[in-house]
Amino acid sequence: MEKQKAKYTYGILERQFSNLFKKASASQGITGEILLQLCESRLDNVVYRMGVSNSRSGARQLVSHRHITVNGEIVNIPSYSLKDGDVVAVREKSKSLVAIENALASNSNVFEWLTWNSDTKTGTFVKAPERLQIPENIKEQLIVELYSK
């Protein structure tokens, strides 16, 4: 149930989630925490967290429709994994979109691992968040136990 909740929350399908888990278990550190960090560092999730979209599915659509740039290059892959220091911005032509304007106007969330400049509509993915900084109510230990069987 916990795995399904995580998959649904981040909008990830089974195979992608399984691949993320393999990557998390291969790296050093706490597997469950790293799994959530990998989910949080996906481009569609970061666009949602920065407040450019009101939902993750909306953020996914903005990315797929080429409205988002990473380090000046257009990226249309929602699962693109951001690295520390990557600059995420709304494309110049897309800055006046009504959906983006409305989402930014209603957003008030501030996350320590992201910076956002509303004047230029650019933000920086400073670093992967610690477990305490991730607001999702997911018991990642149960997911690790399930995959360890």
C-alpha positions in Angstrom: 0.0 0.0 0.0 2.9 2.4 0.9 4.6 1.7 -2.5 1.3 2.4 -4.3 0.9 5.7 -2.4 4.4 6.8 -3.3 3.9 5.9 -7.0 0.5 7.7 -7.1 1.9 10.8 -5.3 4.8 11.2 -7.7 2.9 10.0 -10.8 5.5 7.2 -11.5 4.7 3.9 -13.1 5.8 0.5 -11.8 8.9 0.0 -14.0 10.2 3.5 -13.4 9.7 3.2 -9.7 11.4 -0.2 -9.7 14.4 1.3 -11.6 14.5 4.2 -9.1 14.6 1.7 -6.2 17.5 -0.2 -7.9 19.4 3.0 -8.3 18.7 3.9 -4.6 19.8 0.5 -3.3 23.0 0.6 -5.3 24.1 4.0 -3.9 25.5 4.5 -0.5 23.3 5.7 2.4 19.8 4.9 3.6 17.9 3.3 0.7 14.5 4.6 1.5 15.7 8.2 2.0 17.7 8.1 -1.3 14.6 6.7 -3.1 12.5 9.7 -1.9 15.4 12.1 -2.9 15.4 10.6 -6.4 11.6 11.1 -6.6 12.0 14.7 -5.4 14.8 15.5 -7.9 12.6 14.6 -11.0 12.0 17.6 -13.2 8.2 17.4 -13.1 8.3 17.3 -9.3 10.7 20.2 -9.0 8.5 22.3 -11.4 5.5 21.5 -9.1 7.5 22.3 -5.9 8.6 25.6 -7.3 4.9 26.5 -7.8 5.0 26.8 -11.6 2.0 24.4 -11.6 -0.7 23.6 -9.1 -0.4 19.8 -9.6 2.3 17.2 -10.5 0.3 16.2 -13.6 0.1 19.8 -14.7 3.9 20.2 -14.1 4.4 17.0 -16.1 2.4 18.5 -19.0 4.3 21.8 -18.9 7.6 19.8 -19.2 6.3 17.6 -22.0 5.0 20.6 -23.9 8.5 22.2 -23.8 7.7 25.1 -21.5 10.5 24.4 -19.1 14.3 24.8 -19.6 17.2 23.3 -17.5 20.4 25.3 -17.6 19.2 27.2 -20.7 18.3 24.0 -22.7 14.7 23.0 -23.4 14.0 19.7 -21.6 10.7 17.8 -22.4 11.4 14.7 -20.3 9.4 14.8 -17.0 11.6 12.1 -15.4 14.8 14.1 -16.1 16.9 13.8 -12.9 18.2 17.2 -11.7 21.6 17.6 -10.2 22.7 20.0 -7.5 22.9 23.6 -8.9 20.8 23.0 -12.0 18.8 26.1 -13.0 15.2 25.4 -13.9 13.3 28.2 -15.7 10.1 28.9 -17.6 10.8 29.3 -21.3 10.7 33.0 -22.5 7.8 32.4 -24.9 5.8 30.6 -22.1 6.1 33.2 -19.3 2.8 34.8 -20.1 0.8 31.5 -20.0 -2.4 31.9 -17.9 -1.9 28.6 -16.1 1.6 29.5 -15.0 0.6 33.0 -13.9 -2.3 31.6 -11.8 -0.2 28.8 -10.2 2.6 31.3 -9.3 0.0 33.7 -7.8 -1.5 31.1 -5.6 1.8 29.5 -4.5 3.2 30.2 -1.0 5.3 27.2 -0.3 9.0 27.7 0.3 11.5 24.7 0.3 15.0 24.9 1.6 16.4 22.9 -1.3 15.0 25.2 -4.0 15.4 28.9 -4.7 12.8 30.8 -6.9 13.0 34.2 -8.5 9.5 35.3 -9.4 10.7 38.3 -11.5 12.7 36.2 -14.0 10.6 33.0 -13.4 13.8 30.9 -12.7 14.7 28.7 -9.9 17.7 26.6 -8.7 17.7 23.1 -7.5 20.2 23.7 -4.7 20.6 20.1 -3.5 18.6 16.9 -2.9 16.4 17.4 0.1 17.0 15.6 3.5 14.2 13.3 4.6 13.0 15.8 7.2 12.5 18.4 4.4 10.3 16.2 2.3 6.6 16.9 3.3 5.1 13.7 1.9 3.7 11.3 4.4 5.3 8.2 3.0 6.8 5.4 5.2 9.8 4.6 2.9 11.0 1.8 5.2 7.9 -0.3 4.2 8.8 0.1 0.5 12.4 -1.0 1.2 11.1 -4.1 3.1 8.7 -4.9 0.2 11.4 -4.8 -2.4 13.8 -6.7 -0.2 11.7 -9.9 -0.2 
